[in-house]
Amino acid sequence: MATEYDYWKIFPRMPRKVTIGDITVRDGFQHEEKFISTKAKIYYAQELILAGANEIEVTNLGSPLNIPQFMDADQVMSALRSEDFQKRCKKARINYDEVVMTAVTIRETAVDAAIELRQKGIGPDRLLMMVSTDPEHHFANSGTTLSQYWREAERCIKKAADAGIKMCGAVSTIWGSPITGATRLEDAVEFSKRFLSIGAHDIEHADHDGSASADQVYRYFSMVLDAMPHPETHLCHLHETKRVASASILAALQAGICRFEGTLGGLGGQPANFLDDCPVRGTGEYYYKDPRYVGLITLEDLIVMIDEMGIEHGYDVDRILRIGAQMEKTIGRRLRSEAVYNGRTLKEGHPEFGRPGLRKLIEKLGENPGQLVPSEWPEKAVLPEKWGPMAWKKLG
């Protein structure tokens, strides 16, 4: 049987178009141990939207006592809902009404705060509540048992819907927990169905500690789409701790997932337990020995990867790379995007690096421009009966 070379025939569920959300301003900044200015939060949120982000997480409406990085939530939302920004979007031919702004609302008090902002005309379009399949990890994030939280989520989804706000249900520790280790994929599939059964709009499938491997990502998302066959319902959220998340992105694509998200420079991770010069609660002790080596898949590299695969994504790639370079100045250190430094693979190459002596050597030897092999060789290579390692065995 002949080998099939068409990737989309090999993986018929694989999308030709994807949505890539940005979560820099929320997830990216929550792990930083210095306060990111309100001005910077607004700048990056607006720039990312203008660069093509139609889905964006902009703040966390939980208690500022626990995560003071987001004490400016109202100001950020006000700026993003301002007439001035809407005019900028219109001028840039961005359909502002199609931009979905999300706030994280782990507990009911945060959902209530989102509804109040909505009533003021500056609220988010979408909220996010989260369960972990590992009860220990879930308790660390929410302070509740899973049963308590499911009841709370059911109430919150209803009250949010009554206020005209969508709710995303996030399912975490799918591929493992930083506290208790291995978890069951089947539990995560069931939790996803539970969220949808109580009215969630969509599901974020999250690897919050980089446990996912490509083969298990493909297996899991294949299970998900078999059980809930509507790709737009499902969002892939991967952390990068071992430099293997891009393989998992490819596996998710192969399984049929069409929604992803990332952060500029791969920022993000567990909420910081220190801010500026003062310890804060966050979610307690870090799960990692070295908190510098955590974070999400980088938005810049993800977009370049998708772009070079020929998959439609809706971003201005060069603008994203410029914003990524700016972010390094804001944070004050080298971040983890390689595309920011190396850019895209250019089909036209880099002629400025060509060596001027080649043309003269071709002329001197009497060769033709573009000649790849000696002229006396056959047009196509012919393999001998024995070749490669087989041919070298007799010489041993």
Secondary structure, DSSP 4 states (H G I P E B T S, - for coil): -PPP--HHHHSTT--SB-EEEE-IIIIIHHT-SSPPPHHHHHHHHHHHHHTT-SEEEEEE-S-TTT-GGGTTHHHHHHHHTSHHHHHHHHHTT--GGG-EEEEE--SHHHHHHHHHHHHHT---SEEEEEEESSHHHHHHHHSS-HHHHHHHHHHHHHHHHHTT-EEEEEEE-SS-BTTTB---HHHHHHHHHHHHHTT-SEEEEEESSS---HHHHHHHHHHHHHHS--GGGEEEEEB-SSS-HHHHHHHHHHHT--EEEEBGGG---SPPSEETTEE--TTSS-SSS-GGG--B-BHHHHHHHHHHTT-B----HHHHHHHHHHHHHHHTS--S-SHHHH----TT--GGG--THHHHHHHHHTPPTT--S-TTS-SS----SS-THHHHHTT-
